[in-house]
Amino acid sequence: MINKKINKLLSSVLGIALTIGFTQMPVLAAENTQTTSVFSATSNLSANKNYIVGSNNSYEKNGLKISIDSAIATKHKLRVVILIKGQTPISDQISKFADIILSYGNNKSNRSSTSYRNIDDNTFMITMQKDTDKDVFPEKGPLRVDIVIPQYKINAGIETNVDFTESFKNTIEKDLSINVPEIDSTIKKLESNALGTQITYSTHELDSKDDLKEFSQVENARLILKAGSNIYELLPSGGSSVDGDKHDYIGTCNAQAATYDKIKNQNGLSVLPILCTMTDDEREQIYNDLNKSKDNKHDQLSKDMTDKVNYTKFFTFNDGTEGEIYNIDRTDNNLKVYCKGANELESLLLASTMHIHYNLDEALKTHDYYRGNSQINISKDPKDSLGYIVAFNDVDKDKTIEVTNEQMIKYVDKYKLGTEVQLTK
């Protein structure tokens, strides 16, 4: 039953990807992600602070330099970034043939939640993430990466020392029992640390044929974490069944951008559900209609351009109202997009579904991906009661940017704001 739920939710995620502009982006052959979890939200940005304290963290042979670039951990999550640099362009087949084992404490990970990306022709990045629910990672000690790349005759073991004491200390953990009837769930735990904020929830799982045909209430909602004047979208990150007569389903949602440093001084953390009444069949039909829509293609030809940012100024909802991008502020490596709708629901939908990507470089016939969409910061515009500021960091200042929204939100009559619930006071 869980597999069917995951398959349905994955279909939803893929469908959304098709509607926010990914179909317009050239496929990057070297982009290859292998993961054991459908909802692994591995960051592709280096951690702001590096917790490596050892010096022997690299290996060189046959024209390649392999190094442990950064490592960060909380009590239950470990993320390590490995860089491979070549004296000549690196084959994009590395991801297919490389075998990697990550070892730390009593935990070993072999291609578990592993993603691969080309940074440039000569640089390849591998990000590995290990999650553990019951065990706790050690605060410090030796971390080892074993990597085999037959194509380059590489068989290396790289070991360095790490100290995550500060990261472990800077953690908020609260056991909760907050009923959210609109999504038929109970929020059980809140945890915030260097890798973001996670909530754990339970929902009663009906073991019936009818239940297989519908998304669960949580899967069919958008969950917004509110922290002061800032908001973050909580994205599904996995779950499992619990044995017992109640057949409870324990799930987690994450907001990567809501790190401990950003929310530690914020009072009154809360969760706001944005409810969606679309059925499974309606979603599929809307995806098909949007992909065929002449209006959607027309929108791509009628976009505004400001400071090499390509965007659609007005967003038309199916009830006849309009949302608007009313300001673009691009300075160095930072981009702020100001948006609002005709009401709070539309404003939240526009802000929480906004993403960017880099346009194709026509001269080089290459495409690079913006890797910070999971790190977006959204805040209220103090000068406009309905306005939100969507901030993107680490943006290449020389590249032309495309701003996109999830086109599904055009059907605003299928959405409504739920009741906000307080997590902390």
C-alpha positions as CSV (number, residue, x, y, z in Angstrom):
1,M,0.0,0.0,0.0
2,I,2.8,2.4,0.9
3,N,4.5,1.7,-2.5
4,K,1.3,2.7,-4.3
5,K,1.0,5.9,-2.3
6,I,4.7,6.7,-3.1
7,N,4.1,6.0,-6.8
8,K,1.1,8.3,-6.8
9,L,2.9,11.1,-5.1
10,L,5.9,10.7,-7.3
11,S,3.6,11.0,-10.3
12,S,2.3,14.2,-8.8
13,V,5.8,15.6,-8.3
14,L,6.9,14.7,-11.8
15,G,3.7,16.2,-13.2
16,I,4.4,19.4,-11.3
17,A,7.9,19.5,-12.7
18,L,6.5,19.3,-16.2
19,T,4.3,22.3,-15.6
20,I,6.9,24.7,-14.1
21,G,9.2,24.9,-17.1
22,F,11.5,21.9,-16.9
23,T,10.2,20.6,-20.2
24,Q,11.7,23.7,-21.8
25,M,15.2,23.0,-20.4
26,P,17.6,20.9,-22.4
27,V,18.5,17.6,-20.9
28,L,21.9,17.5,-19.4
29,A,23.4,14.1,-20.1
30,A,25.6,14.1,-17.1
31,E,22.8,14.9,-14.7
32,N,22.2,11.5,-13.0
33,T,20.7,11.0,-9.6
34,Q,20.6,7.7,-7.8
35,T,18.8,7.6,-4.4
36,T,17.0,5.0,-2.3
37,S,14.3,7.6,-1.3
38,V,11.9,9.2,-3.7
39,F,11.8,12.3,-1.6
40,S,15.5,12.7,-0.8
41,A,16.1,16.5,-0.8
42,T,19.8,16.5,-1.0
43,S,21.2,20.0,-1.1
44,N,23.5,20.8,-4.1
45,L,25.0,23.8,-2.4
46,S,28.1,23.5,-0.2
47,A,27.4,24.0,3.5
48,N,28.1,27.5,4.8
49,K,30.3,26.0,7.5
50,N,32.8,23.2,7.0
51,Y,33.1,20.8,9.9
52,I,36.2,19.0,8.5
53,V,39.2,19.3,10.9
54,G,41.5,16.8,9.3
55,S,44.0,17.7,6.6
56,N,44.3,14.4,4.7
57,N,41.0,14.7,2.7
58,S,42.2,14.2,-0.9
59,Y,43.6,11.6,-3.2
60,E,45.3,12.1,-6.6
61,K,46.0,9.5,-9.4
62,N,45.7,9.2,-13.2
63,G,44.9,12.9,-13.7
64,L,42.1,13.0,-11.1
65,K,42.0,14.7,-7.7
66,I,39.3,13.4,-5.4
67,S,38.6,15.3,-2.2
68,I,36.0,15.4,0.6
69,D,35.0,19.0,0.0
70,S,32.6,19.4,2.9
71,A,30.8,17.5,5.6
72,I,27.9,18.4,7.9
73,A,25.8,16.4,10.3
74,T,23.0,16.6,12.8
75,K,22.1,13.9,15.2
76,H,20.2,12.0,12.6
77,K,21.5,13.3,9.2
78,L,24.9,13.2,7.6
79,R,25.7,15.0,4.3
80,V,29.1,14.8,2.5
81,V,30.1,16.5,-0.7
82,I,32.9,14.9,-2.8
83,L,34.6,16.8,-5.6
84,I,36.4,15.1,-8.5
85,K,38.6,17.4,-10.5
86,G,40.4,16.4,-13.7
87,Q,43.3,17.8,-15.7
88,T,41.1,17.3,-18.8
89,P,37.3,17.1,-19.2
90,I,35.8,14.3,-17.0
91,S,33.7,11.6,-18.6
92,D,30.0,11.9,-17.8
93,Q,29.9,8.2,-17.3
94,I,31.5,8.3,-13.9
95,S,28.1,8.3,-12.2
96,K,27.2,5.0,-13.9
97,F,30.4,3.1,-12.9
98,A,31.7,4.7,-9.7
99,D,31.1,2.7,-6.6
100,I,31.2,4.7,-3.3
101,I,30.9,3.8,0.3
102,L,30.5,6.4,3.0
103,S,31.5,5.4,6.5
104,Y,31.1,7.3,9.8
105,G,30.7,5.8,13.2
106,N,28.7,2.6,12.9
107,N,27.0,3.7,9.7
108,K,28.0,2.8,6.2
109,S,26.2,4.0,3.1
110,N,26.6,2.6,-0.4
111,R,24.9,4.9,-3.0
112,S,22.2,5.8,-0.5
113,S,20.7,9.1,-1.3
114,T,23.5,10.0,-3.7
115,S,23.4,12.7,-6.4
116,Y,25.8,13.6,-9.1
117,R,26.4,16.9,-10.9
118,N,28.8,18.4,-13.4
119,I,30.0,21.7,-12.0
120,D,32.0,22.3,-15.2
121,D,33.8,20.2,-17.8
122,N,36.6,19.3,-15.4
123,T,34.8,19.2,-12.1
124,F,32.3,16.6,-10.9
125,M,30.4,16.8,-7.6
126,I,28.9,13.9,-5.7
127,T,26.6,14.5,-2.7
128,M,25.9,11.7,-0.3
129,Q,23.3,11.9,2.5
130,K,22.7,9.3,5.2
131,D,19.6,9.5,7.4
132,T,19.1,7.5,10.6
133,D,15.9,7.6,12.6
134,K,16.8,5.6,15.7
135,D,20.6,5.8,15.9
136,V,22.5,9.0,16.7
137,F,25.7,9.9,14.8
138,P,28.8,10.5,16.9
139,E,29.6,14.2,17.4
140,K,33.2,13.7,16.1
141,G,35.6,11.2,14.8
142,P,37.0,9.7,11.5
143,L,34.9,9.9,8.4
144,R,35.9,7.7,5.4
145,V,35.0,7.6,1.7
146,D,35.9,4.6,-0.3
147,I,35.6,5.1,-4.1
148,V,36.2,2.8,-7.0
149,I,36.2,4.2,-10.6
150,P,37.2,1.4,-13.0
151,Q,37.2,3.8,-16.0
152,Y,40.1,5.8,-14.4
153,K,41.7,2.8,-12.5
154,I,40.9,4.5,-9.2
155,N,40.5,2.5,-6.0
156,A,40.9,5.0,-3.2
157,G,40.1,5.3,0.5
158,I,40.0,8.9,1.8
159,E,39.8,9.5,5.5
160,T,39.5,12.7,7.5
161,N,38.5,13.9,10.9
162,V,35.2,15.8,11.5
163,D,33.8,17.6,14.5
164,F,30.1,18.3,14.5
165,T,29.9,19.4,18.1
166,E,28.7,22.9,17.2
167,S,26.1,21.6,14.8
168,F,24.7,19.1,17.4
169,K,24.5,21.8,20.0
170,N,22.6,24.2,17.7
171,T,19.5,22.1,17.5
172,I,15.9,22.5,18.5
173,E,13.9,19.4,19.2
174,K,10.3,19.3,20.6
175,D,8.0,16.4,21.0
176,L,4.5,17.5,20.1
177,S,1.0,16.2,19.9
178,I,-1.0,18.7,17.8
179,N,-4.0,17.5,15.9
180,V,-4.6,19.0,12.4
181,P,-8.0,17.7,11.5
182,E,-8.0,19.4,8.0
183,I,-5.3,17.1,6.9
184,D,-6.3,14.2,9.2
185,S,-2.9,14.2,10.9
186,T,-1.2,14.7,14.2
187,I,2.1,16.6,14.3
188,K,4.4,14.6,16.5
189,K,7.8,16.3,16.5
190,L,9.6,19.4,15.5
191,E,13.4,19.4,14.8
192,S,15.5,22.4,13.5
193,N,19.2,22.3,12.9
194,A,21.9,23.2,10.4
195,L,20.2,21.2,7.6
196,G,16.8,22.8,8.0
197,T,13.5,22.2,9.9
198,Q,11.6,18.9,9.9
199,I,8.2,18.0,11.2
200,T,7.1,14.4,11.8
201,Y,3.4,13.6,11.6
202,S,1.2,10.6,11.9
203,T,-2.0,9.9,10.0
204,H,-4.4,7.0,10.2
205,E,-4.1,4.9,7.1
206,L,-7.3,3.2,6.0
207,D,-6.5,-0.2,4.7
208,S,-9.2,-0.4,2.0
209,K,-9.6,-0.3,-1.8
210,D,-11.1,3.2,-1.7
211,D,-8.0,4.5,0.1
212,L,-5.8,3.3,-2.7
213,K,-7.6,5.6,-5.2
214,E,-7.0,8.9,-3.3
215,F,-4.1,10.9,-2.1
216,S,-3.9,11.2,1.6
217,Q,-4.9,14.6,3.1
218,V,-1.2,15.5,3.7
219,E,-0.2,14.5,0.2
220,N,-3.0,16.7,-1.2
221,A,-2.0,19.8,0.7
222,R,0.8,22.3,0.7
223,L,2.3,22.9,4.2
224,I,3.7,26.3,4.9
225,L,6.0,26.8,7.9
226,K,5.7,30.4,9.3
227,A,8.5,31.9,11.3
228,G,8.0,35.5,12.1
229,S,7.7,37.4,8.8
230,N,9.3,34.5,6.9
231,I,7.7,31.5,5.3
232,Y,9.1,28.2,4.1
233,E,7.4,25.3,2.2
234,L,7.5,22.0,4.0
235,L,8.1,19.3,1.4
236,P,7.4,15.6,1.8
237,S,10.6,13.7,2.6
238,G,9.5,10.1,3.3
239,G,7.5,7.9,5.7
240,S,6.8,4.4,6.8
241,S,4.0,2.3,8.2
242,V,3.9,1.3,11.8
243,D,2.8,-2.2,12.8
244,G,-0.4,-2.3,14.8
245,D,-4.2,-2.3,14.5
246,K,-4.4,1.4,13.7
247,H,-2.1,1.1,10.6
248,D,-0.7,4.6,11.3
249,Y,1.5,6.2,8.7
250,I,4.5,8.2,10.1
251,G,5.7,10.8,7.6
252,T,8.1,13.7,7.6
253,C,8.2,17.1,5.8
254,N,11.3,19.3,5.5
255,A,12.1,23.0,4.9
256,Q,15.8,23.1,4.1
257,A,16.0,26.9,4.1
258,A,14.6,27.1,7.6
259,T,17.9,26.4,9.4
260,Y,18.5,26.7,13.1
261,D,20.3,30.1,12.7
262,K,17.2,31.5,10.9
263,I,14.5,30.4,13.3
264,K,16.3,30.2,16.7
265,N,15.1,33.7,17.7
266,Q,11.7,33.5,16.1
267,N,8.7,33.1,18.5
268,G,5.5,31.5,17.5
269,L,6.5,28.9,14.8
270,S,3.3,27.7,13.1
271,V,2.1,25.5,10.2
272,L,-0.4,26.7,7.7
273,P,-2.0,24.1,5.4
274,I,-3.0,25.1,1.9
275,L,-5.7,22.6,1.1
276,C,-6.3,21.2,-2.4
277,T,-9.5,19.5,-3.5
278,M,-8.2,18.0,-6.7
279,T,-8.7,14.3,-7.2
280,D,-6.2,12.0,-8.8
281,D,-8.0,12.0,-12.1
282,E,-8.4,15.8,-12.1
283,R,-4.7,16.3,-11.6
284,E,-3.8,14.0,-14.5
285,Q,-6.3,15.8,-16.8
286,I,-5.0,19.2,-15.7
287,Y,-1.4,18.1,-16.4
288,N,-2.4,17.0,-19.9
289,D,-4.3,20.2,-20.6
290,L,-1.5,22.4,-19.4
291,N,1.1,20.6,-21.6
292,K,-1.2,21.2,-24.6
293,S,-2.2,24.7,-23.7
294,K,-1.6,27.4,-26.4
295,D,-1.9,30.0,-23.7
296,N,1.0,28.4,-21.8
297,K,3.2,28.5,-24.9
298,H,2.1,32.1,-25.5
299,D,3.2,33.1,-22.0
300,Q,6.7,32.0,-22.8
301,L,6.8,34.3,-25.8
302,S,5.4,37.3,-23.9
303,K,7.6,37.5,-20.9
304,D,9.3,40.7,-19.5
305,M,13.0,41.1,-19.1
306,T,14.7,43.0,-16.3
307,D,18.4,42.8,-15.4
308,K,18.7,39.6,-17.5
309,V,15.7,38.1,-15.6
310,N,13.0,36.7,-17.8
311,Y,9.6,36.5,-16.2
312,T,5.8,36.7,-16.8
313,K,4.6,39.9,-15.1
314,F,1.0,38.8,-14.8
315,F,-0.3,35.4,-13.8
316,T,-4.0,34.7,-14.6
317,F,-6.0,32.5,-12.4
318,N,-9.0,30.6,-13.6
319,D,-11.5,32.7,-11.6
320,G,-10.4,35.8,-13.6
321,T,-8.2,37.4,-11.0
322,E,-4.5,38.2,-11.6
323,G,-1.3,37.7,-9.7
324,E,1.7,40.0,-10.4
325,I,5.4,40.1,-10.2
326,Y,5.8,43.8,-9.4
327,N,9.5,44.2,-8.8
328,I,12.8,42.5,-9.7
329,D,15.9,43.3,-7.6
330,R,19.1,41.7,-8.8
331,T,22.4,42.6,-7.0
332,D,25.6,40.7,-7.5
333,N,24.8,37.1,-6.7
334,N,21.4,37.7,-5.1
335,L,17.9,37.9,-6.8
336,K,14.7,39.1,-5.1
337,V,11.4,38.7,-6.9
338,Y,8.4,40.6,-5.5
339,C,5.0,39.0,-6.1
340,K,1.4,39.2,-5.0
341,G,-2.1,38.0,-5.9
342,A,-5.6,39.4,-5.4
343,N,-5.8,37.9,-1.9
344,E,-3.6,36.1,0.6
345,L,-4.2,32.6,-0.9
346,E,-3.0,33.6,-4.3
347,S,0.0,35.5,-2.9
348,L,1.1,32.4,-0.9
349,L,0.6,30.1,-3.9
350,L,2.7,32.4,-6.2
351,A,5.5,32.8,-3.6
352,S,5.7,29.2,-2.5
353,T,5.8,27.7,-6.1
354,M,8.3,30.1,-7.6
355,H,11.6,28.7,-8.9
356,I,14.3,29.8,-11.3
357,H,16.6,28.2,-13.8
358,Y,19.4,29.5,-16.1
359,N,18.6,29.9,-19.8
360,L,20.4,27.9,-22.4
361,D,23.8,29.4,-23.5
362,E,23.2,29.6,-27.2
363,A,26.8,30.3,-28.0
364,L,28.2,27.3,-26.0
365,K,25.1,25.1,-26.5
366,T,25.3,24.2,-22.9
367,H,23.0,24.5,-19.9
368,D,23.7,24.8,-16.2
369,Y,21.2,24.3,-13.4
370,Y,20.6,26.7,-10.6
371,R,21.1,24.6,-7.5
372,G,19.5,26.8,-4.9
373,N,15.7,26.3,-5.4
374,S,15.5,24.2,-2.2
375,Q,17.2,27.1,-0.3
376,I,14.7,29.9,-1.1
377,N,13.9,32.5,1.5
378,I,10.4,34.0,1.4
379,S,9.4,37.0,3.5
380,K,6.5,39.4,3.7
381,D,6.9,42.7,1.9
382,P,6.6,45.4,4.6
383,K,5.4,47.9,2.0
384,D,2.6,45.8,0.6
385,S,0.0,43.9,2.7
386,L,-0.3,41.2,0.0
387,G,3.2,41.2,-1.2
388,Y,5.9,38.5,-0.7
389,I,9.7,38.7,-1.5
390,V,11.2,35.5,-2.8
391,A,15.0,35.6,-2.4
392,F,17.4,33.4,-4.3
393,N,21.0,33.3,-3.2
394,D,24.3,32.2,-4.9
395,V,22.9,33.1,-8.4
396,D,25.4,33.4,-11.2
397,K,25.5,37.1,-11.8
398,D,26.4,36.7,-15.5
399,K,23.6,34.2,-16.5
400,T,20.2,35.0,-17.9
401,I,17.5,33.7,-15.5
402,E,14.1,32.3,-16.2
403,V,11.4,32.7,-13.4
404,T,8.7,30.0,-13.4
405,N,5.7,29.1,-11.3
406,E,3.9,25.8,-10.9
407,Q,1.1,26.2,-13.5
408,M,-1.2,24.0,-11.5
409,I,-2.0,26.9,-9.2
410,K,-3.9,28.5,-12.1
411,Y,-6.9,26.5,-10.8
412,V,-7.1,28.6,-7.7
413,D,-10.7,27.5,-7.1
414,K,-9.3,24.1,-6.1
415,Y,-7.3,25.6,-3.2
416,K,-8.2,27.2,0.1
417,L,-6.3,28.3,3.2
418,G,-6.6,25.9,6.2
419,T,-6.4,26.8,9.8
420,E,-3.0,27.9,11.1
421,V,-1.7,25.8,14.0
422,Q,0.9,26.9,16.5
423,L,4.0,24.7,17.0
424,T,5.8,26.9,19.5
425,K,4.8,30.1,21.4
